[in-house]
Every structure is written in C-alpha cells, then in structure tokens.
C-alpha cells in the first residue's frame, strides 16, 4: 500500500485535505534486457490486476513497464488472449485511490482524480490530477538512468497520462510546484481525453524549455468512433489542442467500429508504435 501524501505536490492545508492512499501494485518483471519503463494507468473503477495480465502478453521486446492499474471496465474481453511473441515485459501496476466520484453521485471507487462530466469545458480536479501525476513521477524516478521512461493508460488513466505529459513539458504541476526531474520519452492514450486543456497552450508557450519538451515528446492517441463514454469528438479535439499547443510529434489513430474498450488491433498498433519510438531491440542471442 502506498500513501499518496508524499506524492502530493501541494503543500500546507491543501495537502492535508487531499491525502490519498494508492492500492495494491502488481509487478511483471522483464525477462530480457531492461530498456524502457512505462507507467500504465487503468480506467475508472479498476485495479492493477486486469491490465497487468494483458500487458504481460504484449509482443514488445524487452520493455519494462510501470503500470498503474486499469479497469475491466478497461473493456478487455474476458476471453481475449494475445499470442505471446516476446515475454520481455516488466509491468508495475499501481491501483488508484478509492474516492468519491461526482459523476457517480459521490459513490466511491478507484479513480485517479474526481470527475463531474467528461467534456472539454468540464471542471477539472487539479488537486487530484496533481497528486496522481506526482505518484506516477515518483515511481519513474527510481528507475535506472539508462532506461527510457513513458506513461500510458486507458480512459481516465489515459487522461492522467496526458496530464502528466503536459506537466512534464511545462516543468510544473497544475498548482505551480516543480515537476519531478524525470525525462519522459513517450505517452500513450487509449480512449482518453485531455484535462485542463484550456490553459495548456499558454503554459507551453511560457518558456523555451517548455516548448522544446513539448515538441520532442512522442504521443500516441487511439480512439474508437463508437465510444459512448469518452466521445470520439472529444478524443479528436484533445489531439488538436495538443498539436496547437506545441506537441507536434503526435499521432492520432482512429478505430472505426471501436467502442469504449480495447481490441487486439489497437494493442498491436501500440506495440508497433512503442517499439519504433523507443527504438527497442529484440532479445539478444
């Protein structure tokens, strides 16, 4: 169990009000040379187990991934198994805190932040987003210096991943505290959206370093046209806002029949993209 108080970048009374506990972390260690570590974040209401089982079987060479849990409620079909091509993956999958969620009328479930409505102009829980972004950065900060780092996720986890990428580029959390000194190499969003999108461009344009980090960050967004939870239009708009804010190394991939879950074709696209962007090498013989 991890206590989120040490991950909360806010201070004083605000921090005291927002102490959260992160749940169980599931770890799948790489069976080859450790080249990359990716935090993977689950969707609303899930834990670290379901996505760890999926990610363990992805055909990626030598990837160590820190994975923050996912919701089966992830949308991964219970009878779906990948054919294992490489078993070179380490996934570390923390579970989000259990908290009341406004969208569910205050019902408590695992969530990376509170959410009232999933839309571009909806209210943003900056305290919750900052706490989860700090928790993820803490996990990555302990990785070996020669390992490439990334963040990815599904649904609310994808939103948190994109928010973390924005904090990395800006060099600060939403409350103005300095972001952790880690160097992100990739960000992946499946069926997600971009929180705090109204202020992103101003933040990225606030300094040369922020603009440079944004321009060099590879980001993959995948979204299904049939998504009835996080609308395709919102996913597309999130990609547009990222581009005009300076994140030029971005790919938005559409899956025509896909609803709010993932499918083998989508995960195959993620595998290929990560292998290329991280320049992963196959097992040495």
N, C-alpha and C positions, 0 to 999 in steps of 0.2 A: 504494500500500500504506500502511495506517495502523497505527502501532504503538500497541497498546492501553495501554501503560504510562502514558501521560499521561491516559488516561481512567479509570484505576483509582482509585476514591475511597479505597481503603485505603492505609495507609502502611507504611513500615518493611519488615520481613522478609516480611510477608504480601504486600505489593505485589511484592516481588522474586520470590516464588514463583509469582505469578499473571500474569506478563507474557504478553500475548497479542497476536497480530498479526491485524488485520482485513484481509480480502481486497479484491478489486477493487470499486470503486464505479462504478455505472452511472448516468448523468445524462440525463434527458429534460427539456429546458427548456420553460417555458410560452410559448405563442405569443400570449398575451393579457396583460392586466394582472395582475401577481402579487398575489394576495390571501391565499393560505394556503400553508403548507409542512407537509407530513405525512411523518414518517418511517414507512416501511412495512417490516416485518420478515418475512423468509422463515421457512419451517419447517426442520426438521432435515434437514441434508444437502444443501441447495441453495446457490445463489449469487445474485448480484444481477441476473442477466440475465433469467431467465424471468418474474419478476413485473414487471420494468420494461417488458417487451413488452406484457403485459396492461394494466398501469396507464396506459400511454401512450394507449390507445384508449378509456379510460372517458369517458362523456359528462358530464364535470364542467366547469363554466365556470371558467376562469382559476384553476385550482388548481396551486400548485407543491407537489409532494410530495417529501420526502426519503424514499427508500425503502430500507430495509435488507432485503436480499435475501430471496427466497422459494424454496421447494422445489418442484420439479415433481412430484414429491414434494410440491409445492403442491397437486397434484390438478387442475391446469388441463388439460383435454383438449387434445391437440396440434393438433386441427383446429378449435379454438374461436376465433373472431374476433368482437370486438364491432363493430357498426356505429358508425363514428365520428360523433358528433354535434358535439362540440367538441374541438378539438385545442389546448387551453389549459393543458396539464398539464406541470409540471416534476416529474420523479421523480428523487430521488437515492437510489441503492440500494446501500448498503454490504453487503459479504459478511461473514458471521460468521467468527470464528476457527475454525481446524481444531484439534480437541482430542479426546482420548479420551472416549468416552461410555459410562458404566457400563451403561446399558440395552442396549447392543450388545456387552457383554463387553469393553469397553475399546477397541473399534475406533474409529479416529479419523475424524471427519467434521466438516463445518461445523456449529457449534452455538453458540447464544447463551449457554448455560450447560450444566453437566453435569446429567444426569437419570438416576435409577435406576429409578423407576417413576412413571407418570403417574396419580397418585391424590391425594385430598385430604390424607391423612396421610403422604404420602411425604416422604423427606428433601429439603431444599432446599439448593441450591448458592448460598448468599448471596454469596460472593465473585464467582462467575461472573455472577450476576444484577446485582450492583452494577457490575461492570466494563462490562457491556453497556449498562446504564441510563446510566452516565456517558458512554459513547461516543455514544449517541443524543443526550443532552443537549448534548454538545459540538457536534454537527452543528447542532442547532437554535439554539444560542447565537450563531451567526454570521449568522443570518437578519435581514433588515431589521426595524426596530422596529414598522413598521405592518403587518406580515404576521402572520396568525393561525397558530398552531402546533398540531400534533397528532401522534399516534403511532398506528400500526395494524399489524396483522400477521395471519399465518395460523399456526395450530398452535403450535409453540414460539415463533414470532415474536409471536403473539397473547398468549401467556403473558408474554413480556418486555414487551410494550406495557402490559398490565395492571399488571405490577410497577412499571414506570416511572410510571404514573399514581398508584399508591399512594405511591411515593417523593415525587412532586410534592406530593401532598396533605399528607403527613406533614412535608415540608420536610427530610427526611433520607434517606440511603441506609440499607440494612439494617444496616450497620456503625456507624451513628451520625454519619457525616460529613455536612455540609450538602449538600443537593441544589443543583444549578445554579440560578442566578436566572433561570429562564425561566418563561413563563406558558403553560401548555397550555390549548388551547381544546376539543379533542376527543380521544377514544380509541376505537379500533375493534378488536374481537377477533373473528376468524373461526375457529371450531373450536378454541378455546383453553381455557385454564384459568388459575386464579389461584394463583401461587406464594405461599408464606409467608402463607397465608390465616389461620392460627391466631392471629396477633398483630396483624392489621390493625385490628380494632375498637379495641383498646387504643391503638394508635398514633394513629388518627384522633381519638379522644376525649382525647388528651393535651394539646391546646391548642385555643383558639377558632379560631385561624387555620387549623389543620389541618381542623377540622370545616367551616369556611366553604369552603375549597378543594375538599373532597370533595363537598359539597352542590352546588357550582356546576359541577362537571365533567361534561359530557355524555359518556356511554359507550354504545356500541352493541355488544352481543354477539350473534352469529349462530351457530347450531349445528344440525347435522342429527341427526335421531333415529336414523339408521342409522350413525352414526360408530362405527367399531370400533377406532379408535386413541385418540382422546380421547372418552370416553363422553359421551353426551348428558346423563346424570345429573350428571357432574362439571361440565360447562358450566353446567347449570342451578343447581347448588349454588354455583358461583363467583359467578353473578349474585346469588344470595340473600345470600351473605356480603358482597358489595359493598354491597348495599342496607342490610343491618342495621348495616354499619359507617359509614353516613352518605352513601354515594354514591346520592343519591335521584334524580338526573337520569339514569336508566339505562333502556335498552330492551333486552329480551331477545327475539330473534326466532327462531322455530322454523321449520325446513325439514324437512317430514315424511319425504321419501324421500332426503334428502341423506346421503351417507357422508362420508369424510374427504377432501373436495375442495371446490372452489367451483364454482358454476354461474352462468349469466347472471342468473337471477332474484335470487340473493343479491347479486351485484355491483350490480345495478340498485337494490336496497334500500340498499346502502351509498352509492351515488351520491346518491340522493334524501335520505338522512339527512344526509350531509355538506353538501349544498347548503343544506338548511334550517338546520342547526345553525351553520354558518359564515356563513350569510347571503350566499352567493356570488351575484355578479351575472353576467349573461351578457355576451358580448362587446359592446363599445361600437361603435356605427356612426357 
